[in-house]
Amino acid sequence: MSKIAIVEDGKVTYRGKLPTNFRNSNMNCTGLDKATQKSLLAKGILPLEIVPPVYDSTTHKIEGFTDTIQKGKVVQAWNIVERTQADADNDLDSEYREKIEDEKEKMAINSLISKEELPADYLENKSIITKLRM
């Protein structure tokens, strides 16, 4: 099993890869990587099926997910809701904040360059370094 979910008392308490041991739970067991699928199911370790979201990001957004415990597996589906005017306003606000922060950074850098506290080619080198990091 590549992705698993651990179910305890009817609730999903863990999602991810199968650990070799699991102490952060009521199970407190080791050797899980060597267990059979049948023994894992008996312990409440089920395969996790993640349903990829299908939506138009201009009119909808993801707002969390829902786990459905079925016989023999857990299905994780994303909750898709309509975008509101407040969401659009927040996106616009974030976009402007990013532009303002970029302008503030450029002004600060130019100020340091003019005071000869940074080399004149700093902005060129910074953009090259940023591209290399990506």
C-alpha positions as CSV (number, residue, x, y, z in Angstrom):
1,M,0.0,0.0,0.0
2,S,1.5,3.3,-1.0
3,K,-0.9,5.7,0.9
4,I,-2.7,4.5,4.0
5,A,-5.1,5.8,6.5
6,I,-5.3,4.6,10.1
7,V,-8.8,4.4,11.6
8,E,-9.3,4.4,15.3
9,D,-12.7,4.6,17.0
10,G,-14.3,5.3,13.6
11,K,-12.1,8.3,12.8
12,V,-9.1,8.7,10.6
13,T,-6.1,9.5,12.9
14,Y,-3.3,9.2,10.3
15,R,-2.8,9.6,6.6
16,G,0.4,9.0,4.7
17,K,2.9,6.3,4.0
18,L,2.9,3.1,6.0
19,P,5.4,3.6,8.9
20,T,7.7,0.8,10.0
21,N,6.4,1.2,13.6
22,F,3.6,3.3,15.0
23,R,3.8,4.5,18.6
24,N,1.7,7.7,18.4
25,S,-1.5,5.9,18.7
26,N,-3.4,3.3,20.7
27,M,-1.9,0.6,18.4
28,N,1.7,0.9,19.6
29,C,2.9,-1.8,17.1
30,T,6.1,-2.5,15.1
31,G,6.9,-4.4,11.9
32,L,4.0,-2.8,10.0
33,D,6.1,-2.8,6.8
34,K,6.3,-6.6,6.9
35,A,2.6,-7.1,7.7
36,T,0.1,-8.6,5.3
37,Q,-2.8,-6.5,3.9
38,K,-5.2,-8.7,5.9
39,S,-3.5,-8.1,9.2
40,L,-3.2,-4.4,8.4
41,L,-7.0,-4.2,7.8
42,A,-7.6,-6.0,11.1
43,K,-5.6,-3.2,12.8
44,G,-7.6,-0.5,11.1
45,I,-4.9,0.4,8.6
46,L,-6.7,0.9,5.3
47,P,-5.6,1.9,1.8
48,L,-6.2,5.6,1.2
49,E,-7.7,6.6,-2.1
50,I,-7.5,10.3,-2.8
51,V,-10.0,11.6,-5.3
52,P,-8.3,14.5,-7.2
53,P,-10.3,17.8,-7.3
54,V,-11.9,18.8,-10.5
55,Y,-13.0,22.5,-10.5
56,D,-12.6,25.9,-12.2
57,S,-10.4,28.0,-9.9
58,T,-12.0,31.2,-11.1
59,T,-15.4,30.3,-9.8
60,H,-14.7,27.7,-7.1
61,K,-12.2,27.0,-4.4
62,I,-11.2,24.0,-2.2
63,E,-12.3,24.2,1.3
64,G,-10.9,21.2,3.2
65,F,-11.7,17.6,2.5
66,T,-13.9,14.8,3.7
67,D,-12.9,11.3,4.6
68,T,-15.3,8.5,3.9
69,I,-14.6,5.2,5.6
70,Q,-15.7,2.4,3.3
71,K,-15.3,-1.3,3.7
72,G,-11.7,-2.0,3.0
73,K,-10.6,1.6,2.2
74,V,-10.8,5.3,3.1
75,V,-11.7,7.7,0.3
76,Q,-10.6,11.3,0.7
77,A,-12.5,13.8,-1.4
78,W,-12.0,17.6,-1.6
79,N,-14.8,19.9,-0.7
80,I,-15.4,22.4,-3.5
81,V,-17.4,25.5,-2.9
82,E,-18.4,28.6,-4.9
83,R,-16.0,31.6,-4.6
84,T,-17.5,34.6,-3.0
85,Q,-16.9,38.3,-3.6
86,A,-14.9,38.3,-0.4
87,D,-12.6,35.7,-1.9
88,A,-12.1,37.8,-5.0
89,D,-11.4,40.9,-2.9
90,N,-8.8,39.0,-0.8
91,D,-7.1,37.8,-4.0
92,L,-6.9,41.3,-5.3
93,D,-5.7,42.6,-1.9
94,S,-3.0,39.9,-1.8
95,E,-1.9,40.8,-5.3
96,Y,-1.5,44.4,-4.5
97,R,0.3,43.7,-1.2
98,E,2.8,41.6,-3.1
99,K,3.4,44.4,-5.6
100,I,3.8,46.9,-2.7
101,E,6.3,44.7,-0.9
102,D,8.2,44.2,-4.2
103,E,8.4,48.0,-4.7
104,K,9.4,48.6,-1.0
105,E,12.2,46.0,-1.5
106,K,13.4,47.6,-4.7
107,M,13.4,51.1,-3.1
108,A,15.4,49.8,-0.1
109,I,17.9,48.0,-2.3
110,N,18.3,51.1,-4.5
111,S,18.8,53.2,-1.4
112,L,21.6,50.9,-0.1
113,I,23.2,50.9,-3.6
114,S,23.2,54.7,-3.7
115,K,24.8,54.7,-0.2
116,E,27.4,52.2,-1.6
117,E,26.4,49.6,1.0
118,L,25.5,47.2,-1.8
119,P,27.3,46.6,-5.2
120,A,25.6,48.4,-8.2
121,D,24.9,45.0,-9.9
122,Y,23.1,43.6,-6.9
123,L,19.6,43.6,-8.5
124,E,21.0,41.8,-11.6
125,N,22.7,39.2,-9.5
126,K,19.7,38.8,-7.2
127,S,17.4,38.0,-10.2
128,I,19.9,35.4,-11.5
129,I,20.2,33.9,-8.0
130,T,16.4,33.8,-7.6
131,K,16.1,32.0,-11.0
132,L,18.7,29.5,-10.0
133,R,16.9,28.7,-6.8
134,M,13.7,27.8,-8.6
